[in-house]
Structure formats: structure tokens, C-alpha cells
Amino acid sequence: MASTYSTSLGIEKMATGDQSGAWGTTSNHNWDILDRISAYTAVALSDASTATLTVREASPGSGTENLQNGMYRVIKFTGSLSQACTITIAPNTTKMFFIVVNATTDAASSGPYSLAFTQGSGANVTVQNGNNAVIYCDGAGSGAVVTDALSDLQIGNDLSLVSDSSVVNMGADNDITITHVADVGLKLKQAGATGDGSPFVLTLQTGELDIAADDVLGQIDFQAPDEATGTDAQLVAAGISAISEGDFSSSNNATKLSFKTGASAAATEKMYITSVGNVNMKNTATTDDTPMVLTLQTGETDIASADVLGQIDFQAPNEAAGTDAILVAAGIAAVSEGDFSSSNNATKLSFKTAASEAAAEKMSLSSAGNLTISGDLTISGDDLTMGTNTSGAILVADGTNFNPAVVSGDISIGTTGVAAIGSGVIVEADIANDAVTLAKMASGTDGNIISYDSSGNPVAIATGTDGQVLTSAGAGAQPAFEDAGGGISFGTAVAISSVSSVTFTGIPAGTNRIEIIYSGVTWSTSDLIYTQLGDSGGIETSGYLAGVTSYTENVERTTDFRHHNNGMTSQGANSLIQYSRITGNKWVMHSVSRGNYTNSAAGSKTLSGELTQIKVYSALGNNMTAGTIQISYQT
């Protein structure tokens, strides 16, 4: 019985009893075929428009070696071509896949060239020069199809191009490329068209179906998200957005370009260009002296006299009347007044206007501040400075010109325009009683009070703050607004929860009376309350002269003030403790307390400095479990 052969690779399948004594040889031929399906080969193409890649013989011979290049899975095509080449995979019934590499070179000067892989009249796959592809053929006979297995590639996670200068080619002829630039970024190129008007176009599109006002159509943001200092440093620092100016319709797609920058926040809009071309720029800083600055610079390296450093022109180039109407109608130019040097950059501002001409200079402001006007001068304000500026002069018309004339007699006019009446011209008798009203008095500061100094001259007493009172300083001194004494201030009440002590700090200087009030203080283990005073050097633990008494016993203390004689747990300690400054830094204490018994305590303590803190604590160090402690103080 004759052997049969597999459809795709032509592996010989020997019949029972066939090829007696030759099974080893035939099996080895089959193993050689199987060896190729997991291997690589290079195939050199001749310079022709067609070539054949044979996978298996059309009619394999029994007991013969039927090896073909098409049995390899990875095939690198080499050779020098002057034309594109179509490679036919044969026979058209084989079903195989290949990893192919187009490594051909250019034999002329118009390549390199692509390779097209076909098997029948169905679809083909073209591999551009320098590219690789995974292809498979369906072996459908005369209508066989070759398919690019990666034409719609889906990648589950990351895609890494691990070599520098990696290129992503796009298009049937690789006309668009994205190239990696090592340690810099990406280079996008229109590589397919080399003639004029062949730019690279990057289009940002939104998928929205109904564009409303202020919708963002596309946006480019600039950010340093890995900046180590974090916070503001990692926010978007700049951006460009295309934002709709209204609802889109069949006759409207009005859009502005918004330019955003950041300083210590996410970037916000600082400039925009509207759909009609208007440019708006804004300095968003709110502090004083932060104007919007627009700088015009020239690139010249040798500025000579009359060179224009920068210019703003105003024009209506589309005016239908044409001729003069489309000329520059007005302008402002910065024009050098001489050769620039290390000690000179003298420049004038030239202001140009037109009537029936290109705009020409009608006014200029020189580097020295001189203003030259070629036409009439209309002053809507009040001030005019002339070359002759005699102090006290006024302008007097002589019928032709205005000339300065000095005022003489009992009245004089100062340089600020204030008229002064000569000394002794107006005497007290000239002023009627009650004739000087408040409206005639000099302006002052809101809240000031008029008093008199030691010479009897009027003086202004500066305004105080809310709550202050006017205090006399005695004869020979002016009164002043000062804080009223004697007010009582309360601290923040402390709710007790598992602490053995509470220290009140920040007692203001000048305090003369303090009260500590506690209520419902309890312990889980029997204890009682002591207090100690302290200054800026800390709590003081010696120098106390104190005692506490109840009907059960009397106790004297030198290290603190004791306010109870007997330990307590859940009975709840309550007390009012008063500390009064008697003189200097000496304080007298008196308290009445109630726990197990009613206790009365008194004592004194002289501190090293001004009293700033008071410590309330458990005598035996046990935690207080409940209660409230409050402080108040009075100057």
C-alpha cells in the first residue's frame, strides 16, 4: 500500500507493511521537516518582481527527503532589489504561518522595496523594507488568502520598545513615523511626502456628540509628576486648550485657544485667542506692581541712529475701498536716537497717525522726556509746564500768546497753585465770630482727637483701637488711647480623660489675679490635687509656704499648694483656687475645696520671674478619669 502525505508540510505517512527495512530513513526525513518548523533560515532573493516560497512539493516522493525553505517558521529575506517583489507561498493548499523579515537592500536609488506575500486570488500582506510580520495562509486553493496575524493587535498590558531610536511606522508605505530620541523624547515625522505643503499634522479630536459652550475639544498639558518636592511641583504647570465659545451647529464651530501657566497652583488661563483673532493676556498676580508685560525685542547686534527697536501697527488690510484705506493707519514705534553703546540706549517713542497716507509721525517723546507735537495741543487736564517756569507766575494772555507773569502785592501764588495772603493782611478783627466752620478746618485722620501741647499749639491725638479708652497723662503731656484695665479673660476649658496633670501656659504678662476652677474630678485609684506655679524658666517645685486644713487634720507644704487632705476616687473633687499678686512676683493663694471633706488652703510663693504657667496635677501620679478644669485671669 503506498504512502500518503500531510497537506501542509508533506510529512510522509507510511502504510502498514510499506518500505520494509527503510522506516528509519523515512522517519528521519520526517524528523528533518519537523525540525524546520521551529527554526530560522535566510532566503536570498534574486532581483525580480516575483519569487516562490515552497512549503512542500506538489507531489512528494516516497522515501525521499522533501525539505523546503517554506518549512521554516522564521524566514529572513535578503538580496539586492531594484523593484518590489511578490512572493507566492506554494502550494496553495498548505495552511501555515510564518515570521517574515524584509531585510532586502536597494539595488538602485529609489528603494528600498516592499515584499508582498500571496497564496491565491485572495488578500495579500505587504511587508515594508526593514519591517517584520507574522503572517498565515489559509490554504484555500486558488482563492487562498494571506493574513497579517497582528493587523489588529491587542495587548493586555504594557508595550515596551526596549532599544534606543526605536521607530513606530504607520501607513501602507510607512509614510508616518514616530521615532524614539534617546533621553529626549519622541520625533513625529511625515516621511511619505517630500514636496511642498507636506507637514506633519497632529489632530486632537473629541468624541462628544453635542458640543456646548466651554467644552474642551482637545488639550495639551505640561507636567513634572515625579518632581521630588511634591505638592504644587507635581501639578500641571502649563497647557494649551481648544475651548468652544458656544454651542456647535451646522453653521458654527467658534473656538478659542487658551494658554495656561502655573506659578504655585495648577495651571490657569493667562492668555487666549478668540475665534475672531482677538488676543487677551492677563497677569493673574494680585499683589502690587504686577502688571501685564509685553516685550518687543529686536535681534539686531548693532543699533544705529533711527533704527526701529519695535513697532505696533494698526491697519485694515481687507477694507474694500482699497488704496489709502488699506495702508497702515496708525502706529507706535521705539526708534533709537543714536548709536547704542555700553553707556547709551537713548530711544524715543514715535506716535504715527494717518489721514490719507501711510501713518507718519505726528508726536514723539524723546529719551529726555521732551514731547514734540506737530499739530495742535488740546489739554483737558489742569497742568501745563513751560520752558519759562518762574515761581509764583501765572499765564496772562496778551491777545496773541499766553505769557508767564509774576503775581505781586498782598497775594502770592506758590508752585503748587496755592494762593497765600501776605502776613498781617488779614487780622482777627476781619474774622467774624463763629465764622470758621468744620468744613474750613484742615483735613485730619478719621478717629483722631484735637488736643494741645505744652506750648498751647493744637496737636492730633492718634486714633486708638476698638475697646481702648482715652487716658490722661497729667499736666505737660498729651492724653493717649490705652487698653482698659481690669477685664477678665477665660482660657479653654479642659475636659479630663486619663491624664495625671494639666498645665495652663501663655498667661499674659501683667496679670494680677488668676482663678482655677475644677469640677467633678475623679480617679480610679485614690488621689488628690496639688498645684504649682511657674515662669519662663519652668514650673518651680520649692519655696512654697502653704497649708491645708479640714476637720480631720492640718498639713503644711513647701513644694507645692495642696488643696485636699484626703484621697478620693469617684466622689468627685470640686474647688475654686484664687492666686493674687501681692507685690512683684510674689503670689498669695487661697482655695476652698470639696471632696470627701470640705478643705480650706492658703499659702504664698515668690517666683523667679513673671508668672506664665500653672500646673494642676494628681499628688500620687494617678490618672484623673473625668471632670473639667478651667482658668481665668485678670490684669
DALIN-V310768 format. One record per pair of residues at least 6 apart in sequence whose ideal C-beta (glycine too) atoms are under 7 Angstrom apart, sorted by the first residue. I is the first residue (numbers start at 1). GAP is how many residues later the second one is. D is the distance in Angstrom with one decimal. If there is no record, write none. Layout:
BEGIN
I/GAP/D, I/GAP/D
END
This chain:
BEGIN
1/14/3.6, 1/15/6.7, 1/16/6.9, 1/17/5.9, 2/13/6.4, 2/60/6.8, 3/9/5.0, 3/10/6.1, 3/11/5.0, 3/12/6.0, 3/15/6.0, 3/59/4.9, 4/9/4.9, 5/6/6.6, 5/7/5.7, 5/8/6.7, 5/55/4.9, 6/7/6.9, 7/86/5.9, 7/87/6.6, 7/132/7.0, 8/47/6.7, 8/48/7.0, 8/86/4.5, 8/87/5.1, 8/88/5.6, 8/131/6.9, 9/24/5.3, 9/46/6.7, 9/47/5.5, 9/62/6.0, 10/46/3.3, 10/47/5.9, 10/50/4.4, 10/56/5.0, 11/19/5.1, 11/22/5.6, 12/14/5.6, 12/17/6.7, 12/18/6.0, 12/48/6.6, 12/50/6.6, 14/9/6.6, 14/12/6.0, 19/7/5.8, 19/44/5.8, 22/41/5.6, 25/38/6.5, 26/37/5.3, 29/36/4.8, 29/37/6.8, 32/33/6.7, 32/35/5.9, 33/34/6.6, 33/38/5.7, 36/31/6.9, 36/35/3.9, 36/36/5.0, 37/34/6.1, 37/36/5.7, 38/35/6.2, 39/33/5.5, 39/34/6.9, 40/32/6.2, 40/34/4.0, 41/28/5.9, 41/31/4.3, 41/34/5.9, 42/34/4.5, 42/36/5.7, 43/26/5.4, 43/32/5.7, 43/34/5.4, 44/34/5.0, 44/35/4.8, 45/6/5.4, 45/32/5.7, 45/34/3.8, 45/36/6.8, 45/40/6.0, 45/59/6.4, 46/33/6.5, 47/33/6.3, 47/34/5.5, 47/35/5.6, 47/60/5.7, 48/37/6.6, 49/34/5.4, 49/36/6.0, 49/37/6.6, 50/35/6.7, 50/36/5.2, 50/38/6.9, 51/34/5.8, 51/36/4.9, 52/36/5.0, 52/38/5.4, 53/16/6.4, 53/17/4.7, 53/34/5.3, 53/36/5.2, 54/14/4.4, 54/15/6.8, 54/16/5.1, 54/36/5.1, 55/13/5.9, 55/15/3.5, 55/16/6.3, 55/34/6.5, 55/35/6.8, 55/39/4.4, 55/41/5.6, 56/10/6.5, 56/12/6.0, 56/35/6.8, 56/38/6.0, 57/9/5.3, 58/33/5.5, 60/6/4.3, 69/6/6.8, 70/19/6.6, 73/25/6.4, 73/26/6.1, 74/25/4.5, 75/23/5.9, 75/25/5.4, 76/25/4.2, 76/27/5.3, 77/23/6.7, 77/24/6.6, 77/25/5.9, 77/26/6.3, 77/27/6.0, 77/38/6.0, 78/25/5.2, 78/26/6.2, 79/25/5.3, 80/25/4.9, 80/27/4.2, 81/23/4.9, 81/26/5.6, 81/30/6.4, 81/32/4.8, 82/25/4.1, 82/26/4.5, 82/29/6.9, 83/30/6.1, 84/29/4.5, 84/30/5.1, 84/32/6.8, 85/28/6.8, 85/30/5.5, 86/30/4.5, 86/32/6.0, 87/28/5.9, 87/29/7.0, 87/30/5.3, 88/30/5.5, 88/31/6.8, 89/28/6.4, 89/30/4.6, 89/48/5.2, 89/57/6.8, 92/27/5.2, 92/28/4.9, 92/47/6.8, 92/49/5.4, 92/50/6.4, 92/52/4.6, 93/46/4.8, 93/48/6.0, 94/43/6.9, 94/45/5.1, 95/42/6.6, 95/43/6.2, 95/44/3.8, 96/40/6.8, 96/41/6.0, 97/37/6.8, 97/38/6.7, 97/39/3.8, 97/52/6.7, 98/37/5.5, 99/33/6.7, 99/35/5.4, 100/17/6.9, 100/27/6.0, 100/32/6.9, 100/33/5.6, 100/35/6.2, 101/31/5.0, 102/12/6.9, 102/13/4.9, 102/25/4.6, 102/26/6.6, 102/27/5.2, 102/28/6.5, 102/29/5.8, 104/8/6.3, 104/9/6.5, 104/25/6.2, 105/7/6.4, 106/6/4.4, 111/18/7.0, 112/17/3.6, 113/16/6.0, 114/12/5.1, 114/13/6.3, 114/14/5.1, 114/15/6.2, 115/12/5.1, 116/8/5.1, 116/10/4.7, 117/7/6.1, 117/8/4.9, 117/18/5.7, 117/29/4.9, 118/6/4.4, 118/28/5.9, 119/18/4.4, 119/25/3.7, 119/27/5.3, 120/20/6.4, 120/21/6.4, 120/22/5.1, 120/23/5.0, 120/24/3.1, 120/25/7.0, 121/21/6.1, 121/22/5.2, 122/18/6.9, 122/21/5.2, 122/22/5.5, 122/23/3.3, 123/22/4.9, 123/23/6.5, 123/24/6.8, 124/22/5.4, 125/8/6.3, 125/10/4.9, 125/21/4.9, 125/22/6.7, 125/23/4.7, 126/46/6.9, 127/6/4.7, 128/41/6.7, 128/45/6.8, 128/46/4.9, 131/38/6.6, 133/15/5.8, 134/15/4.2, 134/16/5.4, 135/11/5.7, 135/12/6.6, 135/13/5.8, 135/14/6.4, 136/11/5.7, 136/13/5.6, 137/7/5.9, 137/9/5.0, 138/6/5.8, 138/7/5.1, 161/19/6.5, 164/16/6.4, 164/18/4.1, 165/14/6.5, 165/15/5.7, 165/17/6.6, 166/14/4.5, 167/10/5.5, 167/12/4.9, 168/9/6.9, 168/10/4.3, 169/8/5.6, 170/6/4.2, 171/21/6.5, 173/19/5.8, 174/17/6.6, 175/15/6.9, 175/16/5.8, 175/17/2.4, 175/18/6.9, 176/14/6.4, 176/15/6.8, 176/16/7.0, 177/12/4.9, 177/14/5.1, 178/8/5.7, 178/10/5.6, 179/7/6.8, 179/8/4.4, 179/10/6.8, 180/6/6.4, 181/6/5.4, 188/12/5.4, 188/14/6.8, 189/11/6.0, 190/8/5.6, 190/9/6.3, 190/10/4.2, 204/14/2.9, 205/13/7.0, 206/11/5.0, 206/12/6.6, 208/7/6.4, 211/33/5.1, 211/36/6.9, 211/37/3.9, 212/32/6.9, 212/35/5.4, 213/31/6.0, 213/32/6.6, 213/33/4.9, 213/34/6.2, 214/29/6.0, 214/30/6.5, 215/29/4.7, 216/25/5.4, 216/27/5.6, 217/25/4.4, 217/27/6.5, 217/38/6.4, 218/24/5.0, 219/20/6.1, 219/21/7.0, 219/22/4.4, 220/19/6.2, 220/20/4.8, 221/15/4.7, 221/18/4.4, 222/14/7.0, 222/15/5.5, 222/16/4.2, 222/17/6.4, 223/13/4.8, 223/14/6.0, 224/9/6.5, 224/10/6.6, 224/13/6.7, 225/9/5.2, 227/6/3.9, 227/7/5.3, 232/32/5.0, 232/33/6.4, 235/27/6.2, 235/30/6.7, 235/31/4.4, 236/26/6.7, 236/30/5.2, 236/31/4.9, 237/25/4.8, 237/30/5.8, 238/22/6.1, 238/23/4.9, 238/24/6.6, 238/29/5.2, 239/21/4.3, 239/28/5.1, 240/17/6.7, 240/19/5.8, 241/17/4.4, 241/19/6.9, 242/13/5.4, 242/15/6.0, 243/12/6.6, 243/13/5.5, 243/15/5.3, 244/11/5.5, 245/9/4.1, 245/10/6.2, 245/11/5.6, 245/29/6.9, 245/30/5.5, 246/6/6.5, 246/8/5.6, 254/21/4.0, 255/20/5.7, 256/16/5.0, 256/17/6.2, 256/18/4.9, 256/19/6.0, 257/15/6.3, 257/16/4.7, 258/11/4.9, 258/14/4.7, 259/10/7.0, 259/11/6.2, 259/12/4.4, 259/13/6.5, 260/7/4.0, 260/8/5.6, 260/9/5.2, 260/10/6.6, 261/6/5.4, 261/9/5.2, 262/6/7.0, 268/16/6.6, 270/11/6.8, 270/12/6.0, 270/14/6.3, 271/8/7.0, 271/9/6.7, 271/10/4.5, 272/8/5.4, 273/6/5.4, 281/11/5.5, 281/13/7.0, 282/10/6.2, 283/7/5.5, 283/8/6.1, 283/9/4.2, 296/14/3.0, 297/13/7.0, 298/11/5.0, 298/12/6.5, 300/7/6.5, 303/33/5.2, 303/36/6.9, 303/37/3.9, 304/32/7.0, 304/35/5.4, 305/31/5.9, 305/32/6.7, 305/33/4.8, 305/34/6.1, 306/29/6.0, 306/30/6.5, 307/29/4.7, 308/25/5.3, 308/26/6.9, 308/27/5.6, 309/25/4.3, 309/27/6.5, 309/38/6.4, 310/24/5.0, 311/20/6.1, 311/22/4.2, 312/19/6.2, 312/20/4.9, 313/15/4.7, 313/18/4.4, 314/14/7.0, 314/15/5.5, 314/16/4.3, 314/17/6.3, 315/13/4.9, 315/14/6.0, 316/9/6.6, 316/10/6.5, 316/13/6.7, 317/9/5.2, 319/6/4.0, 319/7/5.2, 324/32/5.0, 324/33/6.8, 327/27/6.6, 327/30/6.9, 327/31/4.5, 328/30/5.3, 328/31/4.8, 329/25/5.1, 329/30/5.8, 330/22/6.2, 330/23/5.0, 330/24/6.7, 330/29/5.1, 331/21/4.3, 331/28/5.0, 332/17/6.7, 332/19/5.8, 333/17/4.6, 333/19/6.9, 334/13/5.4, 334/15/6.0, 335/12/6.6, 335/13/5.5, 335/15/5.1, 336/11/5.4, 337/9/4.1, 337/10/6.2, 337/11/5.5, 337/29/6.9, 337/30/5.7, 338/6/6.5, 338/8/5.6, 346/21/4.0, 347/20/5.7, 348/16/5.1, 348/17/6.2, 348/18/4.8, 348/19/6.1, 349/15/6.6, 349/16/4.6, 350/11/4.8, 350/14/5.0, 351/10/6.9, 351/11/6.3, 351/12/4.3, 351/13/6.7, 352/7/3.9, 352/8/5.6, 352/9/5.2, 352/10/6.6, 353/6/5.7, 353/9/5.0, 354/6/6.8, 362/12/5.1, 362/13/6.2, 363/9/6.7, 363/10/4.9, 363/11/6.9, 364/8/5.0, 365/6/5.4, 386/18/6.8, 388/16/5.3, 390/14/5.5, 390/16/5.8, 391/24/5.4, 392/14/5.4, 392/15/5.8, 392/20/5.5, 392/21/5.4, 392/22/6.8, 393/11/3.9, 393/12/5.9, 393/13/4.8, 394/11/6.0, 394/13/6.0, 394/19/6.4, 395/7/4.2, 395/8/6.9, 395/9/6.1, 396/6/7.0, 396/7/6.0, 396/9/4.4, 407/6/5.2, 410/11/6.3, 410/12/4.6, 410/15/4.8, 411/8/5.8, 411/10/6.0, 412/8/5.0, 413/6/5.1, 414/6/6.5, 444/16/5.9, 445/15/6.9, 445/18/6.4, 446/17/6.9, 447/16/3.2, 448/12/4.4, 448/13/6.2, 448/14/6.5, 448/15/5.6, 449/12/4.3, 450/8/5.4, 450/10/6.3, 451/8/5.6, 451/10/5.2, 451/27/5.4, 451/28/6.3, 452/6/5.9, 452/7/6.6, 453/6/4.9, 453/25/6.4, 454/22/5.3, 459/19/6.1, 461/17/6.2, 461/18/6.2, 461/19/6.7, 464/17/2.5, 467/17/6.7, 468/13/4.3, 468/14/5.9, 468/15/5.7, 468/16/6.9, 469/12/7.0, 469/13/6.6, 469/15/4.9, 470/9/5.4, 470/11/5.7, 471/8/6.2, 471/9/6.1, 471/11/4.6, 472/7/5.0, 473/6/6.0, 473/7/6.5, 485/150/5.4, 486/148/6.5, 486/149/6.7, 487/147/6.9, 487/148/6.8, 488/144/5.6, 488/146/4.9, 489/143/6.6, 489/144/5.7, 490/140/6.9, 490/142/4.7, 491/13/5.9, 491/139/6.7, 491/140/4.1, 491/141/6.9, 493/135/5.6, 493/137/4.5, 494/8/5.2, 494/134/6.8, 494/135/4.8, 495/133/5.7, 496/25/6.1, 496/128/4.7, 496/130/5.7, 496/131/4.3, 496/132/6.7, 496/133/6.7, 498/125/4.8, 498/127/6.4, 499/124/6.1, 499/125/6.0, 500/117/6.2, 500/118/4.8, 500/121/5.4, 500/122/6.5, 500/123/5.2, 500/124/6.8, 501/114/6.0, 501/115/6.6, 501/116/3.5, 501/117/6.8, 502/114/4.9, 502/127/5.4, 503/110/5.9, 503/112/4.6, 504/109/6.3, 504/110/5.1, 504/127/4.7, 505/107/6.6, 505/108/4.5, 507/7/7.0, 507/104/6.0, 507/105/5.3, 507/106/6.4, 507/126/5.9, 509/101/5.3, 510/125/5.1, 511/100/6.8, 511/122/4.6, 511/123/7.0, 511/124/5.8, 512/68/7.0, 512/69/4.6, 512/122/6.5, 512/123/6.1, 513/67/5.3, 513/120/6.8, 513/121/4.4, 514/65/4.4, 514/100/6.9, 514/117/6.8, 514/119/4.7, 515/61/6.7, 515/62/6.8, 515/63/5.5, 515/117/5.0, 516/15/6.7, 516/61/4.3, 516/98/6.5, 516/100/6.4, 516/113/6.9, 516/115/5.7, 517/59/5.5, 517/113/4.9, 518/55/6.7, 518/56/6.7, 518/57/5.6, 518/98/7.0, 518/109/6.2, 518/110/6.8, 518/111/4.4, 519/55/5.0, 519/108/6.2, 519/109/5.5, 520/52/4.6, 520/54/6.8, 520/106/6.2, 520/107/4.3, 520/108/6.6, 521/8/6.7, 521/51/6.7, 521/52/4.3, 521/103/5.4, 521/106/3.4, 522/47/6.6, 522/48/5.1, 522/50/5.5, 522/102/6.9, 522/103/5.3, 522/104/4.8, 522/105/6.2, 523/45/6.6, 523/46/5.4, 523/95/6.8, 523/99/5.1, 523/101/6.0, 523/102/6.2, 524/45/6.8, 524/101/5.5, 525/44/6.9, 525/97/4.5, 526/41/3.6, 526/42/6.4, 526/43/5.3, 527/40/5.6, 527/41/7.0, 527/91/4.5, 527/92/5.9, 527/93/4.8, 527/95/4.3, 528/36/4.0, 528/38/6.9, 528/39/5.3, 528/40/6.2, 528/67/6.9, 528/91/5.0, 529/34/5.3, 529/35/6.2, 529/44/6.0, 529/87/6.4, 529/89/6.8, 529/90/7.0, 530/30/4.4, 530/31/6.4, 530/32/5.4, 530/87/5.9, 530/89/5.0, 531/29/6.7, 531/30/4.8, 531/32/6.9, 531/46/6.4, 531/83/6.1, 531/84/6.5, 531/85/5.3, 532/7/5.1, 532/8/6.6, 532/9/6.4, 532/28/4.9, 532/83/4.7, 533/7/6.3, 533/54/6.3, 533/72/5.4, 533/74/6.0, 533/78/6.0, 533/81/5.9, 534/6/5.7, 534/78/6.7, 534/79/4.4, 534/81/6.7, 535/72/5.0, 535/73/5.7, 535/74/3.8, 535/75/5.8, 535/76/6.1, 535/77/5.4, 536/73/5.7, 536/76/5.6, 537/71/6.0, 537/72/6.5, 539/74/6.7, 539/76/5.0, 540/67/6.3, 540/68/7.0, 541/18/5.4, 542/16/6.7, 542/17/5.9, 543/62/6.1, 543/63/6.5, 544/13/5.8, 544/14/5.3, 544/15/6.1, 544/16/5.8, 544/17/6.3, 544/59/6.0, 544/61/5.0, 545/13/7.0, 545/58/5.5, 545/59/5.2, 546/10/7.0, 546/11/4.5, 546/15/4.9, 546/16/6.7, 546/43/6.8, 546/55/6.7, 546/57/2.7, 547/7/6.4, 547/8/6.5, 547/9/4.5, 547/10/6.8, 547/54/6.7, 547/55/6.5, 547/56/6.3, 548/7/5.3, 548/14/4.6, 548/15/6.3, 548/16/6.9, 548/17/5.9, 548/51/5.6, 548/53/3.9, 549/50/6.9, 549/51/5.7, 550/15/4.5, 550/47/4.4, 550/48/6.5, 550/49/4.7, 551/46/6.4, 552/13/5.9, 552/14/6.7, 552/45/6.3, 553/12/5.4, 555/7/6.0, 555/10/6.0, 561/28/5.2, 561/40/6.4, 561/42/5.4, 562/39/6.3, 563/12/5.5, 563/14/6.5, 563/28/5.0, 563/30/4.7, 563/36/6.4, 563/38/5.0, 564/9/6.5, 564/29/5.5, 564/31/5.1, 564/35/5.2, 565/32/6.7, 565/34/5.7, 566/29/6.7, 566/30/4.6, 566/31/6.1, 568/27/4.4, 568/28/5.7, 571/24/5.6, 571/25/5.8, 573/20/6.7, 573/22/4.4, 574/19/6.9, 574/20/5.0, 575/16/5.6, 575/17/6.8, 575/18/3.7, 576/15/6.5, 576/16/5.9, 577/12/6.7, 577/14/4.0, 578/12/5.3, 578/13/6.9, 579/8/5.1, 579/10/5.3, 580/7/6.7, 580/8/5.2, 581/6/5.7, 582/6/5.2, 585/21/5.9, 585/22/4.4, 585/24/6.4, 585/25/6.6, 585/26/6.9, 586/18/6.5, 586/20/4.4, 587/17/6.6, 587/18/5.5, 587/24/6.6, 588/16/4.9, 589/13/6.4, 589/14/4.9, 589/15/6.8, 590/12/4.9, 591/10/4.7, 592/8/5.7, 593/6/4.5, 616/13/5.8, 618/6/6.1
END
